[in-house]
């Protein structure tokens, strides 16, 4: 069924932290390239972070500025995105996505990912 379910979003003050989860249903995430993307109102969807299916390599968008960390827990079939020092500019709907083949996964191209979760809202505001 290849379902992805995100959770962990919410309202947080600037400088706060959130940990997003992306749980796989019906398939094993370990065999897929997994990406986190976000889309703010009026803006295009953009890549946030990606983790490879082979050696576990990761990549991050420049705007993360060392604040975010992507990881996986194979036992739970889940990928996480730890977000620290959040800014109002981080406000968006965050989606996880998966694809079984993407040699240039570090580019985080939206159109290369086949399966998408519903998204979880992250709001950073005072």
C-alpha atoms as one frame of an Amber mdcrd trajectory, in Angstrom:
protein
   0.000   0.000   0.000   3.061   2.232   0.329   1.685   4.707   2.820   3.655
   7.383   4.663   2.257   9.037   7.772   3.819  12.158   9.250   3.360  13.359
  12.799   4.973  15.655  15.333   4.043  19.043  13.950   2.496  21.778  16.008
   2.827  25.309  17.298   6.168  26.324  18.761   7.791  29.618  19.721  10.833
  30.910  17.846  13.915  29.120  19.094  11.939  26.047  20.025  12.242  22.488
  18.777  10.088  19.857  17.140  10.700  16.272  16.144   8.814  15.095  13.092
   8.183  11.426  12.393   7.535   9.654   9.114   6.188   6.145   9.568   5.979
   3.678   6.697   3.001   1.371   6.300   3.165  -1.618   3.994   6.807  -1.352
   2.981  10.277  -1.062   4.438  11.660   2.462   4.470  15.221   1.209   4.606
  15.042   0.285   0.930  13.963   3.752  -0.163  15.426   7.192  -0.447  13.491
   9.294   2.050  13.124  13.036   1.846  11.559  15.750   3.936   9.974  18.639
   2.066   8.070  21.690   3.135   5.627  24.085   1.550   4.649  27.446   2.952
   1.567  29.341   1.761   2.202  30.928  -1.616   5.537  29.176  -2.061   6.710
  26.151  -3.990   7.500  22.911  -2.252  11.179  22.694  -1.368  13.518  20.020
  -0.126  14.583  20.157   3.507  16.625  17.014   4.035  17.147  13.602   2.496
  18.620  10.282   3.613  19.828   7.693   1.129  18.770   4.068   0.867  22.298
   2.718   0.457  24.907   4.053   2.849  22.678   6.264   4.951  24.194   9.436
   3.594  22.315  12.651   4.236  21.910  16.053   2.726  20.383  19.285   3.992
  19.109  22.435   2.404  21.213  25.499   3.069  18.437  27.158   5.033  18.614
  24.483   7.723  21.925  26.022   8.815  22.900  23.057  10.965  19.654  23.228
  12.928  18.036  20.072  11.549  18.990  16.401  11.740  17.494  13.543   9.746
  17.705   9.993  11.079  16.018   6.627  10.872  14.966   3.884  13.247  14.767
   0.705  11.218  13.126  -1.245  14.027  10.242   1.224  13.988  10.306   1.642
  10.209  10.370   5.372  10.801  12.416   8.361   9.679  12.728  11.436  11.867
  13.507  15.083  11.387  14.753  16.834  14.496  14.336  20.586  14.148  16.003
  22.939  16.603  16.251  26.717  16.841  13.125  27.103  14.775  12.384  30.374
  13.047   9.111  31.876  11.811  10.403  31.244   8.288  10.239  27.518   9.027
   6.446  27.682   9.191   5.085  25.296   6.566   3.437  21.974   5.948   6.140
  19.337   6.169   5.873  16.204   4.048   7.953  13.084   3.912   8.403  11.327
   0.607   9.962   8.123  -0.681  11.301   6.708  -3.905  13.086   3.405  -4.596
  15.496   4.784  -7.169  17.079   8.200  -7.329  20.788   8.234  -8.014  21.001
  12.000  -7.540  19.057  11.916  -4.301  21.159  14.702  -2.835  19.455  17.150
  -5.209  16.107  16.611  -3.434  14.035  17.153  -6.546  10.334  17.046  -5.789
   9.365  15.363  -9.039  11.700  12.440  -8.385   9.768  11.186  -5.360   6.925
   8.767  -5.981   5.198   8.414  -2.621   4.098  11.230  -0.339   2.613  11.560
   3.088  -0.285  13.846   3.922   1.902  16.349   5.716   2.074  17.820   9.189
   1.738  21.510   9.992   4.625  23.310  11.667   3.910  26.811  12.918   6.640
  28.921  14.508   5.171  32.007  16.113   5.098  34.023  19.307
